[in-house]
Amino acid sequence: MKLGDANSEAQATTAMADASYVLAGSMVKGGASYIWFHKNEFATVPHPAATPDHSPGCSTTSPYPVRSDWVAVPDGATAATAAVTLSTYSDRLAKVHGWLQLSNNAVAGASETSYFKLALVPMTATNPIDISGGVHENDRMRLALQSNGVVKDPRWVYILDIDCHGKGSLIYPQNYSENQYPGEGDQDTQVILRHAPTLKVGPPFGVDTLILLTTAQPLPDPNVLNFEGVARGASRGAKTPLEQLLSSASSGSRGLGAEVEVPTNWGIQLTTLRSVPQGATH
């Protein structure tokens, strides 16, 4: 496994206190299988019985995936392939960790008081939902921005979703570049995002993280927000310190060197949202 790669955020440790995930194994009918388990979940012994209020591998309380898929190693011939798969899973978990910790790099208060917050508005109402109550399968919502007062300084808005399995997807903007707010005529304290998709709650069910990223300058390539969309070895490279920071988080690498100054003209807000299947309760 490549846990010794200095450029990767996934590193091995012998101290449980320093770990985020534990590599665990199981023997079934003479064959070994391995899995990454979040250390907090791993410490819960015995594990509670499966319940219908979330998807396998998802947590009901944490934005971190509970575990990876099992990787079977039936014999020595498959060990190398299994090691590559487990390394890939560790990189993906590092990407989730990188994004969830990225808010620590933002300037404190940079967007807390003077800019919009992310809001989710039901299709049949105008008031945002109370996210503390969670959402149910097939619920439909609109993406909106909400503030305590009139916002005067425009910023470019991007929204990333990290589902409970750890997949990151840019959900706004899509196919449009009109993502600067406030725009002409936006004088209200609540603005429905233009050309934004309607969000429909579906599997996997658990805790998602919605990340509102706002920047004073548009990102040259918003695809750096997709975990699998970062181009490696491309000719253009990241153009700004912020884009390098985002690219580093999405690639699960330590690509941000000490010489790169973290910009101050951006903000980030993380919103966790728990979803459950139809018929299940929170």
ROLUMNU-334454 format. One record per atom (N, C-alpha, C): x, y, z; residue in three letters. Coordinates in steps of 0.05 Angstrom, whole numbers, plus 32768, in hexadecimal, padded with zeros to 4 digits. Layout:
N
XYZALA...
END
This chain:
282
80117FE88000MET800080008000MET801180198000MET8007802F7FF6LYS801680477FF2LYS8012805B8009LYS801180528022LEU800C80638038LEU802580728040LEU803C806C8034GLY8054807B803AGLY805A80918026GLY804880958012ASP804C80AA7FFEASP804B80C5800BASP806080D5800BALA806180EE8018ALA804E8103800CALA804580FE7FF4ASN803381117FE7ASN8015810B7FECASN801080F57FFASER7FF480ED7FFFSER7FEC80F6801BSER7FD380FE801EGLU7FC881048038GLU7FC280EB8048GLU7FC180D4803BALA7FBC80BB8049ALA7FD780B08053ALA7FDC80B0806CGLN7FF580A78078GLN7FF08093808DGLN800280808090ALA8000806B80A5ALA8009807680C0ALA7FFD806C80D5THR8006807380F0THR8002805A8102THR801380588116THR801080428129THR8001804B8142THR7FF980648144ALA7FEA806E815BALA7FCD80728154ALA7FBB80648162MET7F9F8066815CMET7F958082815FMET7FA080918172ALA7F9780AD8177ALA7F9C80BF815EALA7FB080B8814EASP7FB680C88136ASP7FA880BF811DASP7F9A80A8811FALA7F8D809D8107ALA7F7180A78103ALA7F6880A780EASER7F4C80AB80E4SER7F3E809180DDSER7F4C808080CFTYR7F41806680C7TYR7F54804F80CFTYR7F48803880D3VAL7F57802080DBVAL7F54800B80C5VAL7F6A7FFF80BDLEU7F697FE980AALEU7F647FCF80B9LEU7F4C7FC480B4ALA7F447FAC80C2ALA7F427F9480AFALA7F447F7C80B9GLY7F427F6480A9GLY7F307F5080B4GLY7F277F3D80A3SER7F157F2880ABSER7F1C7F0F809BSER7F197EF880A8MET7F1D7EDE809AMET7F027ED18097MET7EFA7ECB807EVAL7EE17EBD8078VAL7EE87EA58066VAL7EE27E8D8070LYS7EE77E748060LYS7F047E738055LYS7F167E7B8066GLY7F337E79805FGLY7F3D7E90804EGLY7F2C7EA28047GLY7F357EB98037GLY7F347ED38047GLY7F487EE48042ALA7F4A7EFD8051ALA7F3C7F148041ALA7F317F278050SER7F257F3F8045SER7F2D7F568056SER7F317F6E804ATYR7F3A7F858059TYR7F277F9D8053TYR7F267FAF8067ILE7F147FC68065ILE7F207FDD8075ILE7F1A7FF6806CTRP7F20800D807CTRP7F078014808DTRP7F0B801680A7PHE7EF5801D80BAPHE7EFC803780C8PHE7EE8804980CAHIS7EED806180DAHIS7EF3805880F7HIS7F0780648103LYS7F10805A811DLYS7EFA805B8132LYS7EE980708131ASN7ED480728145ASN7EBF805B8142ASN7EB980548129GLU7EA7803E8124GLU7EB48023812BGLU7ECE80218125PHE7EDD8009812BPHE7EDD80038149PHE7EDE80198158ALA7EDF80168175ALA7EC5800D8182ALA7EAF800F8172THR7E958006817CTHR7E927FE88179THR7E977FDA818EVAL7E967FBD818EVAL7E837FB481A4VAL7E6F7FA2819EPRO7E697F998183PRO7E5B7FAE8173PRO7E5D7FAC8159HIS7E4F7FBF8147HIS7E317FBB8149HIS7E227FD1814APRO7E057FCF814CPRO7DFA7FC28132PRO7DE37FB58135ALA7DD67FA9811FALA7DCE7FBD810AALA7DCE7FB580F0ALA7DC77FC780DBALA7DAB7FD280DEALA7DA77FEB80D8THR7D8D7FF880DBTHR7D85800380C0THR7D6B800780BAPRO7D62801180A0PRO7D63802F809CPRO7D70803D80AFASP7D70805B80ADASP7D888066809FASP7D9980558094HIS7DB180608085HIS7DBB80498073HIS7DCC80528060SER7DD8803F804DSER7DF180328059SER7DF780198051PRO7E10800C805APRO7E28801E8054PRO7E3A801F8067GLY7E5280308063GLY7E4F804D806BGLY7E3680558072CYS7E3180718079CYS7E2C80738097CYS7E31808B80A1SER7E2C809180BDSER7E1380A180C0SER7E06809F80D7THR7DEF80AF80DDTHR7DF680C880ECTHR7E0F80CB80F3THR7E1780E28103THR7E3080F180F9THR7E4080E380E8SER7E5A80EF80E0SER7E5A80F280C2SER7E68810880B7PRO7E6B810B809APRO7E8080F8808EPRO7E8F80EB809FTYR7EA380D88095TYR7E9680BD808FTYR7E9E80B18078PRO7E9580958073PRO7E9C8083808APRO7E8B80708090VAL7E90805D80A6VAL7EA6804A809DVAL7EA680418084ARG7EB9802D807BARG7EBB802E805DARG7ECF80208053SER7ED2801C8036SER7EC580018030SER7EC57FFA8016ASP7EBD7FDF800FASP7ED27FCB8018ASP7EC97FB2801CTRP7EDB7F9C8022TRP7EEC7F968009TRP7F057F8F800EVAL7F177F877FF8VAL7F217F6B7FFEVAL7F197F587FEDALA7F207F3C7FF2ALA7F3C7F367FE8ALA7F4A7F257FF8VAL7F657F1C7FF0VAL7F657EFD7FF3VAL7F597EEF7FE0PRO7F577ED27FE3PRO7F717EC37FE2PRO7F867ECF7FD5ASP7FA07EC27FD4ASP7FB57ED77FCFASP7FCE7ECD7FD0GLY7FE57EDF7FCDGLY7FE67EED7FB2GLY7FDB7EE17F9DALA7FDC7EEC7F82ALA7FCC7F067F80ALA7FB87F097F92THR7FA77F217F90THR7FAF7F377FA4THR7FC47F327FB3ALA7FCC7F457FC8ALA7FD37F607FBDALA7FE27F617FA7ALA7FEB7F7A7F9CALA7FD37F8B7F92ALA7FC07F7E7F84THR7FA97F8C7F7BTHR7F987F967F92THR7F967F867FA7ALA7F867F8F7FBEALA7F947FA77FCCALA7FAE7FA77FCDALA7FBC7FBD7FD9ALA7FB77FD77FCAALA7FB67FD57FAFVAL7FB07FED7F9FVAL7F947FF77FA5VAL7F817FE57FA7THR7F657FED7FADTHR7F637FFA7FC8THR7F707FEE7FDCLEU7F6F7FFA7FF7LEU7F7D80157FF8LEU7F9280187FE8SER7F9F80327FE6SER7F8D80477FDASER7F7E803F7FC5THR7F6B80507FB8THR7F5580597FCCTHR7F4B80467FDCTYR7F37804D7FF0TYR7F4280618005TYR7F5C805D800DSER7F67806F8020SER7F6A808B8015SER7F71808D7FFBASP7F7380A77FEEASP7F5780B57FEDASP7F4280A67FE8ARG7F2880B17FE7ARG7F1F80BB8002ARG7F2680AC8017LEU7F1F80B58032LEU7F2F80CE8039LEU7F4880D0802FALA7F5880E88034ALA7F4B81018026ALA7F3F80FD800FLYS7F3281138002LYS7F1A811D8012LYS7F0B810B801DVAL7EF58114802FVAL7EFF81248046VAL7F1481198053HIS7F208127806AHIS7F2B81428062HIS7F378144804AGLY7F42815D8041GLY7F2D8173803EGLY7F16816B8033TRP7F01817F802FTRP7EF48186804ATRP7EF08173805BLEU7EE381798075LEU7EF5818A8086LEU7F0F81898081GLN7F22819A8091GLN7F2981B48083GLN7F2081B7806ALEU7F2881CE805ALEU7F1F81E88066LEU7F0981E88075SER7EFF82018081SER7F13820C8095SER7F2581FC809FASN7F39820680B1ASN7F4D821880A4ASN7F4E82178089ASN7F618228807AASN7F5482438072ASN7F3A82458076ALA7F2C825E8070ALA7F3182738085ALA7F31828C807EVAL7F3482A18091VAL7F1C82A280A4VAL7F2182A280BDALA7F0B82A280D0ALA7EF982BA80CCALA7EDF82B580C8GLY7ECC82CA80C5GLY7ECB82D780A9GLY7EDB82CC8096ALA7EDC82D8807CALA7EC182D9806EALA7EB082C58073SER7E9682C68066SER7E8082C0807ASER7E8782C08094GLU7E7382B880A8GLU7E5D82CE80ABGLU7E6582E780A9THR7E5282FC80AFTHR7E4A830D8097THR7E5B830E8083SER7E568321806ESER7E4B83148054SER7E4A82FA8053TYR7E4182ED803BTYR7E2A82DA8040TYR7E2082CE802BPHE7E0982BC802DPHE7E1182A1803APHE7DFD82948044LYS7E008278804DLYS7DF08266803ALYS7DF7824D8039LEU7DE8823A8028LEU7DCE82338036LEU7DB882328026ALA7D9E822A8031ALA7D918216801DALA7D8182058028LEU7D7281F28018LEU7D5481F8801BLEU7D4781FD8004VAL7D2B82068005VAL7D1981F17FF8VAL7D0481E88006PRO7CF281D47FFAPRO7CE581DF7FE0PRO7CDE81CD7FCFMET7CD281D67FB5MET7CB781E37FBAMET7CA981DC7FD0THR7C8E81E67FD5THR7C8D81FC7FEATHR7CA482077FF1ALA7CA5821C8006ALA7CBB82307FFFALA7CBB8245800FTHR7CD0825A800BTHR7CE3825B8023THR7CDC82508039ASN7CEE82508050ASN7D018238804FASN7D1A823C8055PRO7D2D82268055PRO7D2582108068PRO7D2E81F78062ILE7D2881E18074ILE7D3B81E3808DILE7D3281D780A2ASP7D4281D580BAASP7D5481BC80B7ASP7D6D81BF80B0ILE7D7E81A880A9ILE7D83819780C2ILE7D7E81A180DASER7D83819080F1SER7D6F817980F2SER7D58817C80E4GLY7D44816780E3GLY7D49815380CEGLY7D5D815780BDGLY7D64814480A8GLY7D5081458091GLY7D548134807DVAL7D4381328065VAL7D3D81148060VAL7D2881108050HIS7D1F80F58049HIS7D2280EF802BHIS7D2380D68025GLU7D2480CD8009GLU7D0E80DA7FF9GLU7D1680E47FE1ASN7D0480F17FCDASN7CFD810E7FD4ASN7D0681187FEBASP7D0381357FF1ASP7D1181447FDBASP7D05815B7FD2ARG7D11816C7FBDARG7D1581887FC9ARG7D2D81937FC2MET7D3581AD7FCDMET7D4381BD7FB8MET7D4181D87FBCARG7D4F81EB7FACARG7D6781F67FBBARG7D7D81FC7FADLEU7D9482087FB9LEU7D9082267FBALEU7D9682327FD1ALA7D93824E7FD4ALA7DA9825A7FE6ALA7DAC82747FE4LEU7DBE82827FF6LEU7DAD82948008LEU7DB682968021GLN7DA782A68034GLN7DBA82B68046GLN7DB282CE804CSER7DC382E0805CSER7DB282EF8071SER7DC082FA8084ASN7DB2830A8099ASN7DAC83278090ASN7DBA8330807BGLY7DB7834B8071GLY7DBE834B8054GLY7DBC83638048VAL7DC28366802BVAL7DE083618027VAL7DE783508014VAL7E03834A800DVAL7E0B835C7FF6VAL7E21836A7FF9LYS7E2A837D7FE5LYS7E4283737FD5LYS7E5383637FE1ASP7E6B835B7FD2ASP7E6683407FC4ASP7E6683407FAAPRO7E6083277F9BPRO7E7783127F9DPRO7E6F82FA7F9DARG7E8282E37F9CARG7E7882CE7F89ARG7E8A82BD7F80TRP7E8382A67F6FTRP7E7D828F7F82TRP7E6882817F7BVAL7E5D826C7F8DVAL7E6082507F81VAL7E6A823E7F91TYR7E6D82227F89TYR7E6382107FA0TYR7E5581FA7F99ILE7E4B81E87FADILE7E5381CC7FA7ILE7E6081BF7FBALEU7E6A81A47FB8LEU7E5B81927FCBLEU7E53817B7FC2ASP7E4681677FD3ASP7E59814F7FD8ASP7E5D81487FF1ILE7E6C81307FF8ILE7E57811D8004ILE7E5181077FF7ASP7E3D80F58001ASP7E4980E38017ASP7E3880D38024CYS7E4180C4803BCYS7E5480AD8034CYS7E5780A8801AHIS7E6B80948011HIS7E8580A2800AHIS7E8680BC800CGLY7E9F80CB8007GLY7EA380D47FEBGLY7E8F80D47FDALYS7E9180DD7FBFLYS7E8C80FB7FBELYS7E9D810A7FB1GLY7E9A81277FAFGLY7E91812F7F93GLY7E7C81407F92SER7E7181487F78SER7E6A81667F78SER7E7381747F64LEU7E6B81907F60LEU7E4E81907F57LEU7E3C819C7F68ILE7E20819D7F60ILE7E1781B97F57ILE7E2881CD7F5BTYR7E2281E87F51TYR7E3C81F77F4ETYR7E4082057F37PRO7E2D82077F20PRO7E3081EF7F0DPRO7E1B81EB7EFDGLN7E1B81D67EE9GLN7E1481E27ECEGLN7E2781E17EBCASN7E2281EA7EA0ASN7E1D82087E9DASN7E1F82177EB2TYR7E1B82347EB1TYR7E3182427EC0TYR7E36825B7EB9SER7E4B826A7EC7SER7E3F82817ED7SER7E2482837ED8GLU7E1782997EE6GLU7E1582927F04GLU7E2C828F7F11ASN7E2D82877F2DASN7E39829C7F3FASN7E3782B67F37GLN7E4182CB7F48GLN7E2982D87F57GLN7E2C82DB7F72TYR7E1682E67F82TYR7E2282FA7F96TYR7E1383107F9CPRO7DF983177F8FPRO7DFD83217F73PRO7DEA831A7F62GLY7DEA83247F47GLY7DD8833C7F44GLY7DD583457F2CGLU7DC3835D7F28GLU7DA783567F30GLU7D9C83667F42GLY7D8183627F4BGLY7D7F83507F64GLY7D9583447F6DASP7D9483347F85ASP7D9783467F9EASP7D80834F7FA8GLN7D8083607FBFGLN7D7483537FD8GLN7D69833B7FD4ASP7D5C832E7FEBASP7D71831F7FFCASP7D6883178014THR7D7983088025THR7D7982EA801FTHR7D6882E2800CGLN7D6782C68003GLN7D6682C67FE4GLN7D7982B87FD8VAL7D7B82B67FBBVAL7D7C82997FB3VAL7D6982917FA2ILE7D6982767F97ILE7D7F82757F81ILE7D9082617F82LEU7DA682607F6FLEU7D9C825C7F52LEU7DA6826C7F41ARG7D9D826B7F25ARG7DA882527F17ARG7D9782457F08HIS7D9E822D7EF8HIS7DA982167F09HIS7DA282177F23ALA7DAB82017F35ALA7D9981E97F32ALA7DA481D17F35PRO7D9381B97F33PRO7D8181B67F4CPRO7D6B81A97F48THR7D5A81A27F5FTHR7D67818A7F6DTHR7D6B818B7F87LEU7D7681757F96LEU7D6081617F9ELEU7D6481487F97LYS7D5181337F9FLYS7D60811F7FB0LYS7D56811B7FC8VAL7D6381097FDBVAL7D6180EC7FD2VAL7D7880DF7FD1GLY7D7980C37FC9GLY7D9180B67FD6GLY7D95809C7FD0PRO7DAB808E7FDCPRO7DC680987FD2PRO7DDC80947FE1PRO7DDD80877FFBPRO7DD280998011PRO7DC7808D8026PHE7DBB809C803CPHE7DCD809D8054PHE7DD080B4805FGLY7DE280B88076GLY7DE780D58079GLY7E0080DD807EVAL7E0680F98082VAL7E168103806AVAL7E0A8116805BASP7E1881248045ASP7E24813E8050ASP7E3881488041THR7E4381628047THR7E408174802ETHR7E32818A8031LEU7E30819E801CLEU7E4481B48022LEU7E5581BA800FILE7E6A81CE8013ILE7E6581E68001ILE7E6081FD800DLEU7E5D82167FFELEU7E7882247FFELEU7E8382277FE6LEU7E9C82357FE2LEU7E97824F7FD3LEU7EA182657FDDTHR7E9D827F7FD0THR7EB9828B7FCCTHR7EBC82977FB4THR7ED682A37FADTHR7ED282BE7FA0THR7EE582D07FA5ALA7EE482EA7F99ALA7EEA82E97F7BALA7EF982D57F72GLN7EFF82D17F56GLN7EF482B57F4EGLN7EEA82B37F35PRO7EDF82987F2DPRO7EF682847F2BPRO7EF0826B7F31LEU7F0382567F2DLEU7F0882517F0FLEU7F2082507F06PRO7F25824A7EEAPRO7F1A822F7EE2PRO7F1B821C7EF4ASP7F1282017EEEASP7F0281F67F06ASP7EE781F97F07PRO7ED881EF7F1EPRO7ED981D17F21PRO7EE381C37F0DASN7EE581A67F0FASN7EF9819D7F24ASN7F0A81B07F2EVAL7F1B81A87F44VAL7F0B81A07F5DVAL7EF281A87F5DLEU7EE181A17F74LEU7ED881847F74LEU7ED881787F5CASN7ED1815C7F5AASN7EE9814B7F63ASN7EE481377F73PHE7EFA81267F7CPHE7F0981197F66PHE7EFA81107F51GLU7F0781027F3CGLU7F0D81147F24GLU7F07812E7F27GLY7F0A81407F10GLY7F2481507F0FGLY7F37814A7F21VAL7F5081597F22VAL7F63814D7F0DVAL7F6C815E7EFAALA7F7E81557EE5ALA7F9A81547EF0ALA7FA7813D7EECARG7FC3813A7EF4ARG7FD4813B7EDBARG7FEA814A7EDDGLY7FFD814B7EC7GLY7FF3815C7EB0GLY7FDD816C7EB4ALA7FD3817D7E9FALA7FE681947E9BALA7FE381A27E84SER7FF681B77E7ESER7FF081D17E8DSER7FD681D57E94ARG7FCF81EF7EA0ARG7FD581F07EBDARG7FD081DB7ECDGLY7FD581DC7EE9GLY7FC181EF7EF7GLY7FC381F07F12ALA7FB382027F22ALA7FBD821F7F1FALA7FAB82327F1BLYS7FB3824D7F15LYS7FB5825F7F2DLYS7FA782597F43THR7FA7826A7F5ATHR7FAD825A7F73THR7FB682677F88PRO7FBA82587FA2PRO7FA1824A7FABPRO7F8982577FA7LEU7F70824A7FB0LEU7F6B82317FA0LEU7F6F82337F85GLU7F6A821B7F75GLU7F7D82057F7CGLU7F96820C7F83GLN7FA981F77F8BGLN7FA081EB7FA5GLN7F9581FB7FB7LEU7F8C81F07FD1LEU7F7481DD7FCCLEU7F6281E57FBBLEU7F4B81D47FB5LEU7F5381BB7FA7LEU7F6681BD7F94SER7F7081A67F86SER7F7D81937F99SER7F8C819D7FACSER7F99818C7FBFSER7F85817D7FD0SER7F6F818A7FD8ALA7F5B817C7FE8ALA7F4D81677FD8ALA7F47816C7FBFSER7F3881597FAESER7F4A81427FA4SER7F6481467FA4SER7F7581307F9BSER7F7F811F7FB2SER7F7A81287FCBGLY7F8481197FE2GLY7FA2811A7FE4GLY7FAE81307FDASER7FCB81327FDBSER7FD4814A7FEBSER7FEE814B7FF1ARG7FF981617FFFARG800781747FEBARG7FF8817C7FD7GLY8003818C7FC1GLY800781A97FC8GLY7FFC81B37FDELEU7FFE81CF7FE5LEU801881D37FF4LEU802C81DE7FE7GLY804681E27FF4GLY804681FB8006GLY805B81FD8016ALA805C82138029ALA805E822E801BALA8067822E8002GLU806B82477FF4GLU805182527FE9GLU803B82427FEAVAL8021824B7FDFVAL801282597FF5VAL800C82727FF0GLU7FFD82828004GLU7FDF827C8001GLU7FD282758017VAL7FB582718017VAL7FA7828C8014VAL7F96828F8000PRO7F8982A97FFCPRO7F7482AF8011PRO7F6E82C88015THR7F5B82D0802ATHR7F4082D8801ETHR7F3E82D98004ASN7F2582E37FF8ASN7F1282CC7FF0ASN7F0E82BA8003TRP7EFC82A47FFDTRP7EF0829B8018TRP7EDA828C8016GLY7ECD8281802EGLY7EC282668028GLY7EBE8257803EILE7EB3823C803BILE7EA082378052ILE7E8A8229804CGLN7E7682228060GLN7E6F8205805CGLN7E7081F58071LEU7E6981D88070LEU7E4E81D4807DLEU7E3C81C6806FTHR7E2281C0807ATHR7E1E81A28079THR7E1981958090THR7E1481788090THR7DF681748090THR7DEE815F8081LEU7DD1815A807DLEU7DCD813C807DLEU7DBD81338090ARG7DB781168092ARG7D9E810F8082ARG7DA080F98073SER7D8980EF8063SER7D8380D3806CSER7D6980CC8069VAL7D6080B18070VAL7D4D80A7805AVAL7D4B808C8057PRO7D3980818043PRO7D1C8086804BPRO7D0A80818038GLN7CEE8084803DGLN7CE580718053GLN7CD5807B8065GLY7CCB806A807BGLY7CDD80698093GLY7CF680728090ALA7D09807180A7ALA7D06808C80B7ALA7D0E808B80CFTHR7D0D80A380E0THR7D2980AB80E9THR7D2D80C580EFHIS7D4780CE80F7HIS7D4C80C78115HIS
END
